[in-house]
Amino acid sequence: MTSLQGQTALVTGGAGGIGSAICRRLSVDGALVVVADLDGEKADRVARGIVSDGGRAVGIGLDITDRDQWRAAIAETTRIAGGLNILVNNAGGARIKPFEALSAEDWKHDIDVNLNGAFLGIKEAFDVMRQTASESASGGAIINIASVSALKGSPGMPAYSAGKGGLRLFTKAIAVDFARRGYRIRVNSVYPGLIDTPLTKPLFESQLKPGSEESLEAARSRILQQYPIGRIGRPDEIASVVRFLAGDDSSYMVGAELVVDGGLTAA
Ligand SMILES: NC(=O)c1ccc[n+]([C@@H]2O[C@H](COP(=O)([O-])OP(=O)(O)OC[C@H]3O[C@@H](n4cnc5c(N)ncnc54)[C@H](O)[C@@H]3O)[C@@H](O)[C@H]2O)c1
């Protein structure tokens, strides 16, 4: 693949399972990576790990639901790197509850983290990314991490499904707009199935049948039976797809949705 040398990437949720794998992969292929996460200390640790492996990275604290924090994060990125080529809106999460237990606050939380955060990020990064894209041979890339929950309703996760489903069409709408207006910023999205990160534990717990003796491991195996490939995915299997969308190898891809789910939604 063509190198990302000389490019700068900002990855939200960069301290998490998938986010840290994305940060490492973009760094290995040459990018300077801004690891941004709600947990600033963890983001620092991920960045220090990348630096000790010979890459270039900085960690910053960022709550993606806060517009002022986005402003500060983009200003800091511009100060450090002079511009921004790649934005990965990866931070997200779900409050898994049956509908009856879902509060209006839970709903707002999931829509904020999975949809509004990406909107705020793109809004605040837009001017800098456009400027950087106009000065670089490859233009810019925005990659939004959605979920298979954007393609089929996920029981126990109505707000998450709504947020990710909204992110799917938000991605396509701006992808088309940006391409038609000649901004040279490609926008695409990725749809992971079940990936082995801390995010999955509450999902397995929610699948335990009330009153049954089923173990967490048994619930996990039961869920994984739905996956034709027969196993859970690894964070690096999402990172490699993000890396593809970030660089010139995907130069004709605009508003595409790449499903990375071991065959779940194909079955
Ligand atoms: N793991 C899976 O099975 C799976 C499946 C489909 C989609 N996804 C999506 O992939 C993305 C990454 O998930 P993961 O599995 O790595 O989860 P994770 O819990 O390991 O990481 C999520 C990271 O996001 C950060 N974060 C949460 N709220 C934030 C906020 N408001 N601002 C900034 N950072 C915030 C957390 O601190 C954490 O580091 C999410 O968008 C998730 O919805 C994951």
The ligand as an SDF file (V2000), in Angstrom:
LIG
                    3D

 44 48  0  0  0  0  0  0  0  0999 V2000
  -16.2050   -4.2510   19.7190 N   0  0  0  0  0  0  0  0  0  0  0  0
  -17.2260   -4.5270   18.9190 C   0  0  0  0  0  0  0  0  0  0  0  0
  -17.7200   -5.6610   18.8680 O   0  0  0  0  0  0  0  0  0  0  0  0
  -17.7970   -3.4550   18.0180 C   0  0  0  0  0  0  0  0  0  0  0  0
  -18.7470   -3.8430   17.0630 C   0  0  0  0  0  0  0  0  0  0  0  0
  -19.2930   -2.8960   16.2190 C   0  0  0  0  0  0  0  0  0  0  0  0
  -18.8960   -1.5690   16.3160 C   0  0  0  0  0  0  0  0  0  0  0  0
  -17.9920   -1.2140   17.2510 N   0  0  0  0  0  0  0  0  0  0  0  0
  -17.6330    0.2100   17.3190 C   0  0  0  0  0  0  0  0  0  0  0  0
  -16.2360    0.3570   17.2780 O   0  0  0  0  0  0  0  0  0  0  0  0
  -15.8680    1.5380   17.9950 C   0  0  0  0  0  0  0  0  0  0  0  0
  -14.7630    1.2020   18.9990 C   0  0  0  0  0  0  0  0  0  0  0  0
  -15.2690    0.2720   19.9390 O   0  0  0  0  0  0  0  0  0  0  0  0
  -14.3440   -0.6930   20.8220 P   0  0  0  0  0  0  0  0  0  0  0  0
  -14.8970   -2.0450   20.6940 O   0  0  0  0  0  0  0  0  0  0  0  0
  -12.9110   -0.4450   20.5400 O   0  0  0  0  0  0  0  0  0  0  0  0
  -14.7380   -0.1740   22.2710 O   0  0  0  0  0  0  0  0  0  0  0  0
  -13.8340    0.2160   23.5260 P   0  0  0  0  0  0  0  0  0  0  0  0
  -14.7870    0.3460   24.6520 O   0  0  0  0  0  0  0  0  0  0  0  0
  -12.6740   -0.7170   23.6470 O   0  0  0  0  0  0  0  0  0  0  0  0
  -13.2780    1.6490   23.1110 O   0  0  0  0  0  0  0  0  0  0  0  0
  -14.0920    2.7850   23.0130 C   0  0  0  0  0  0  0  0  0  0  0  0
  -13.2270    3.9810   23.3700 C   0  0  0  0  0  0  0  0  0  0  0  0
  -14.0170    5.1400   23.1610 O   0  0  0  0  0  0  0  0  0  0  0  0
  -13.7690    6.0260   24.2340 C   0  0  0  0  0  0  0  0  0  0  0  0
  -14.9130    6.9290   24.3980 N   0  0  0  0  0  0  0  0  0  0  0  0
  -16.1400    6.6310   24.8880 C   0  0  0  0  0  0  0  0  0  0  0  0
  -16.8960    7.7360   24.9270 N   0  0  0  0  0  0  0  0  0  0  0  0
  -16.1320    8.7510   24.4550 C   0  0  0  0  0  0  0  0  0  0  0  0
  -16.3320   10.1450   24.2740 C   0  0  0  0  0  0  0  0  0  0  0  0
  -17.4830   10.7260   24.6120 N   0  0  0  0  0  0  0  0  0  0  0  0
  -15.3170   10.8740   23.7730 N   0  0  0  0  0  0  0  0  0  0  0  0
  -14.1530   10.3080   23.4470 C   0  0  0  0  0  0  0  0  0  0  0  0
  -13.8820    9.0020   23.6080 N   0  0  0  0  0  0  0  0  0  0  0  0
  -14.8690    8.2310   24.1120 C   0  0  0  0  0  0  0  0  0  0  0  0
  -13.5660    5.1330   25.4570 C   0  0  0  0  0  0  0  0  0  0  0  0
  -12.8530    5.8110   26.4750 O   0  0  0  0  0  0  0  0  0  0  0  0
  -12.7920    3.9750   24.8450 C   0  0  0  0  0  0  0  0  0  0  0  0
  -11.3930    4.1740   24.9300 O   0  0  0  0  0  0  0  0  0  0  0  0
  -17.1490    2.0600   18.6270 C   0  0  0  0  0  0  0  0  0  0  0  0
  -17.6900    3.0860   17.8340 O   0  0  0  0  0  0  0  0  0  0  0  0
  -18.0660    0.8620   18.6210 C   0  0  0  0  0  0  0  0  0  0  0  0
  -19.4170    1.2200   18.6060 O   0  0  0  0  0  0  0  0  0  0  0  0
  -17.4340   -2.1200   18.1100 C   0  0  0  0  0  0  0  0  0  0  0  0
  1  2  1  0
  2  3  2  0
  2  4  1  0
  4  5  1  0
  4 44  2  0
  5  6  2  0
  6  7  1  0
  7  8  2  0
  8  9  1  0
  8 44  1  0
  9 10  1  0
  9 42  1  0
 10 11  1  0
 11 12  1  0
 11 40  1  0
 12 13  1  0
 13 14  1  0
 14 15  2  0
 14 16  1  0
 14 17  1  0
 17 18  1  0
 18 19  2  0
 18 20  1  0
 18 21  1  0
 21 22  1  0
 22 23  1  0
 23 24  1  0
 23 38  1  0
 24 25  1  0
 25 26  1  0
 25 36  1  0
 26 27  1  0
 26 35  1  0
 27 28  2  0
 28 29  1  0
 29 30  1  0
 29 35  2  0
 30 31  1  0
 30 32  2  0
 32 33  1  0
 33 34  2  0
 34 35  1  0
 36 37  1  0
 36 38  1  0
 38 39  1  0
 40 41  1  0
 40 42  1  0
 42 43  1  0
M  CHG  2   8   1  16  -1
M  END
$$$$
